[in-house]
Amino acid sequence: MPTFAEALAATAATHLVIEVKQAGIEDLVARAVREADALARCSLCAFDAGVCAASAAAMPGMPVSLLAAPNRETAEVLAQAADLGLAGVSLHHSMVDAQLVRDAHDAGLTVATWTVNDDADVRRMHAAGVDLICGDYPARLVEVVRGA
């Protein structure tokens, strides 16, 4: 398994979404991103709002999004992300519809959605206007969106 620095180097030609799963490593992540000169091609997300805030402070200019699972109220998630000055939210696809996307965009937030593997769900997310669709089969996501 590659180290984080090796993963940053191996993905130099693409955008990388970094998910931070534990508090206290934000400065280590920031250092590795800076050393790889990767700030402009990375974004970051976390379920922990404190991790999001610390990451945004450690890496000014990197888009940071608050992840949320279906057990959270979407209005609360949008408000929390906006209050923290984050770039967006990253929500399970079952939480997302066109109204939520409009509300997020009105609040200045982008909307990413995950893990979207069913073609009908991909079409629904695309029609809702999400900014990013995450799934296990990227080539199929592209095919479905292009055919939507």
TORKOL-4160 file (C-alpha; in steps of 0.2 Angstrom, whole numbers, padded with zeros to 4 digits, m for minus):
148
<pt num="1" X="0000" Y="0000" Z="0000"/>
<pt num="2" X="0007" Y="0017" Z="m0005"/>
<pt num="3" X="0011" Y="0031" Z="0008"/>
<pt num="4" X="0000" Y="0047" Z="0007"/>
<pt num="5" X="0015" Y="0055" Z="m0001"/>
<pt num="6" X="0017" Y="0041" Z="m0014"/>
<pt num="7" X="m0002" Y="0042" Z="m0018"/>
<pt num="8" X="0000" Y="0061" Z="m0020"/>
<pt num="9" X="0014" Y="0058" Z="m0032"/>
<pt num="10" X="0005" Y="0044" Z="m0042"/>
<pt num="11" X="m0010" Y="0055" Z="m0045"/>
<pt num="12" X="m0001" Y="0070" Z="m0051"/>
<pt num="13" X="m0012" Y="0071" Z="m0066"/>
<pt num="14" X="m0029" Y="0071" Z="m0058"/>
<pt num="15" X="m0039" Y="0079" Z="m0045"/>
<pt num="16" X="m0038" Y="0070" Z="m0028"/>
<pt num="17" X="m0052" Y="0070" Z="m0015"/>
<pt num="18" X="m0044" Y="0067" Z="0002"/>
<pt num="19" X="m0055" Y="0060" Z="0016"/>
<pt num="20" X="m0048" Y="0063" Z="0033"/>
<pt num="21" X="m0055" Y="0050" Z="0045"/>
<pt num="22" X="m0046" Y="0055" Z="0062"/>
<pt num="23" X="m0043" Y="0071" Z="0071"/>
<pt num="24" X="m0026" Y="0078" Z="0074"/>
<pt num="25" X="m0018" Y="0074" Z="0058"/>
<pt num="26" X="m0023" Y="0090" Z="0048"/>
<pt num="27" X="m0006" Y="0098" Z="0049"/>
<pt num="28" X="0003" Y="0081" Z="0043"/>
<pt num="29" X="m0009" Y="0081" Z="0028"/>
<pt num="30" X="m0006" Y="0099" Z="0025"/>
<pt num="31" X="0013" Y="0097" Z="0025"/>
<pt num="32" X="0012" Y="0082" Z="0013"/>
<pt num="33" X="0000" Y="0091" Z="0001"/>
<pt num="34" X="0012" Y="0106" Z="0001"/>
<pt num="35" X="0028" Y="0096" Z="m0001"/>
<pt num="36" X="0019" Y="0088" Z="m0016"/>
<pt num="37" X="0014" Y="0105" Z="m0023"/>
<pt num="38" X="m0004" Y="0097" Z="m0024"/>
<pt num="39" X="m0015" Y="0111" Z="m0016"/>
<pt num="40" X="m0022" Y="0116" Z="m0032"/>
<pt num="41" X="m0027" Y="0099" Z="m0037"/>
<pt num="42" X="m0034" Y="0092" Z="m0021"/>
<pt num="43" X="m0050" Y="0094" Z="m0010"/>
<pt num="44" X="m0053" Y="0087" Z="0007"/>
<pt num="45" X="m0068" Y="0080" Z="0016"/>
<pt num="46" X="m0072" Y="0074" Z="0033"/>
<pt num="47" X="m0087" Y="0068" Z="0044"/>
<pt num="48" X="m0080" Y="0078" Z="0059"/>
<pt num="49" X="m0083" Y="0097" Z="0058"/>
<pt num="50" X="m0068" Y="0100" Z="0069"/>
<pt num="51" X="m0057" Y="0091" Z="0056"/>
<pt num="52" X="m0065" Y="0101" Z="0042"/>
<pt num="53" X="m0062" Y="0118" Z="0051"/>
<pt num="54" X="m0044" Y="0113" Z="0056"/>
<pt num="55" X="m0040" Y="0107" Z="0038"/>
<pt num="56" X="m0047" Y="0123" Z="0031"/>
<pt num="57" X="m0036" Y="0133" Z="0042"/>
<pt num="58" X="m0021" Y="0122" Z="0038"/>
<pt num="59" X="m0023" Y="0123" Z="0020"/>
<pt num="60" X="m0031" Y="0140" Z="0014"/>
<pt num="61" X="m0037" Y="0138" Z="m0003"/>
<pt num="62" X="m0041" Y="0120" Z="m0003"/>
<pt num="63" X="m0059" Y="0116" Z="m0005"/>
<pt num="64" X="m0065" Y="0107" Z="0011"/>
<pt num="65" X="m0082" Y="0099" Z="0013"/>
<pt num="66" X="m0092" Y="0092" Z="0027"/>
<pt num="67" X="m0097" Y="0074" Z="0025"/>
<pt num="68" X="m0114" Y="0068" Z="0032"/>
<pt num="69" X="m0123" Y="0051" Z="0033"/>
<pt num="70" X="m0142" Y="0049" Z="0031"/>
<pt num="71" X="m0144" Y="0050" Z="0050"/>
<pt num="72" X="m0141" Y="0069" Z="0050"/>
<pt num="73" X="m0154" Y="0082" Z="0045"/>
<pt num="74" X="m0149" Y="0091" Z="0029"/>
<pt num="75" X="m0153" Y="0108" Z="0034"/>
<pt num="76" X="m0142" Y="0106" Z="0049"/>
<pt num="77" X="m0128" Y="0100" Z="0038"/>
<pt num="78" X="m0129" Y="0114" Z="0026"/>
<pt num="79" X="m0130" Y="0127" Z="0041"/>
<pt num="80" X="m0115" Y="0119" Z="0049"/>
<pt num="81" X="m0104" Y="0119" Z="0033"/>
<pt num="82" X="m0109" Y="0137" Z="0029"/>
<pt num="83" X="m0106" Y="0143" Z="0047"/>
<pt num="84" X="m0088" Y="0135" Z="0046"/>
<pt num="85" X="m0085" Y="0144" Z="0029"/>
<pt num="86" X="m0082" Y="0127" Z="0020"/>
<pt num="87" X="m0083" Y="0125" Z="0002"/>
<pt num="88" X="m0097" Y="0112" Z="0002"/>
<pt num="89" X="m0105" Y="0096" Z="0008"/>
<pt num="90" X="m0103" Y="0078" Z="0003"/>
<pt num="91" X="m0119" Y="0068" Z="0006"/>
<pt num="92" X="m0125" Y="0051" Z="0004"/>
<pt num="93" X="m0136" Y="0051" Z="m0012"/>
<pt num="94" X="m0151" Y="0046" Z="m0002"/>
<pt num="95" X="m0151" Y="0063" Z="0006"/>
<pt num="96" X="m0150" Y="0073" Z="m0010"/>
<pt num="97" X="m0163" Y="0080" Z="m0021"/>
<pt num="98" X="m0165" Y="0096" Z="m0032"/>
<pt num="99" X="m0171" Y="0107" Z="m0018"/>
<pt num="100" X="m0156" Y="0102" Z="m0007"/>
<pt num="101" X="m0144" Y="0106" Z="m0021"/>
<pt num="102" X="m0153" Y="0123" Z="m0024"/>
<pt num="103" X="m0152" Y="0127" Z="m0005"/>
<pt num="104" X="m0134" Y="0122" Z="m0004"/>
<pt num="105" X="m0129" Y="0133" Z="m0020"/>
<pt num="106" X="m0139" Y="0147" Z="m0012"/>
<pt num="107" X="m0128" Y="0146" Z="0003"/>
<pt num="108" X="m0113" Y="0146" Z="m0007"/>
<pt num="109" X="m0109" Y="0127" Z="m0005"/>
<pt num="110" X="m0105" Y="0114" Z="m0018"/>
<pt num="111" X="m0114" Y="0097" Z="m0016"/>
<pt num="112" X="m0105" Y="0080" Z="m0019"/>
<pt num="113" X="m0114" Y="0064" Z="m0017"/>
<pt num="114" X="m0108" Y="0046" Z="m0013"/>
<pt num="115" X="m0108" Y="0031" Z="m0016"/>
<pt num="116" X="m0118" Y="0031" Z="m0032"/>
<pt num="117" X="m0117" Y="0015" Z="m0041"/>
<pt num="118" X="m0135" Y="0012" Z="m0048"/>
<pt num="119" X="m0138" Y="0020" Z="m0065"/>
<pt num="120" X="m0155" Y="0027" Z="m0060"/>
<pt num="121" X="m0147" Y="0035" Z="m0045"/>
<pt num="122" X="m0133" Y="0042" Z="m0056"/>
<pt num="123" X="m0146" Y="0050" Z="m0067"/>
<pt num="124" X="m0156" Y="0057" Z="m0052"/>
<pt num="125" X="m0140" Y="0065" Z="m0045"/>
<pt num="126" X="m0136" Y="0072" Z="m0062"/>
<pt num="127" X="m0153" Y="0079" Z="m0064"/>
<pt num="128" X="m0153" Y="0086" Z="m0047"/>
<pt num="129" X="m0138" Y="0097" Z="m0051"/>
<pt num="130" X="m0125" Y="0090" Z="m0040"/>
<pt num="131" X="m0107" Y="0096" Z="m0042"/>
<pt num="132" X="m0098" Y="0079" Z="m0040"/>
<pt num="133" X="m0104" Y="0061" Z="m0040"/>
<pt num="134" X="m0093" Y="0048" Z="m0031"/>
<pt num="135" X="m0095" Y="0030" Z="m0036"/>
<pt num="136" X="m0086" Y="0013" Z="m0037"/>
<pt num="137" X="m0086" Y="0013" Z="m0056"/>
<pt num="138" X="m0080" Y="0029" Z="m0063"/>
<pt num="139" X="m0081" Y="0024" Z="m0081"/>
<pt num="140" X="m0099" Y="0019" Z="m0079"/>
<pt num="141" X="m0103" Y="0035" Z="m0070"/>
<pt num="142" X="m0096" Y="0045" Z="m0085"/>
<pt num="143" X="m0106" Y="0034" Z="m0098"/>
<pt num="144" X="m0123" Y="0036" Z="m0088"/>
<pt num="145" X="m0120" Y="0055" Z="m0086"/>
<pt num="146" X="m0116" Y="0057" Z="m0105"/>
<pt num="147" X="m0131" Y="0048" Z="m0109"/>
<pt num="148" X="m0143" Y="0056" Z="m0097"/>
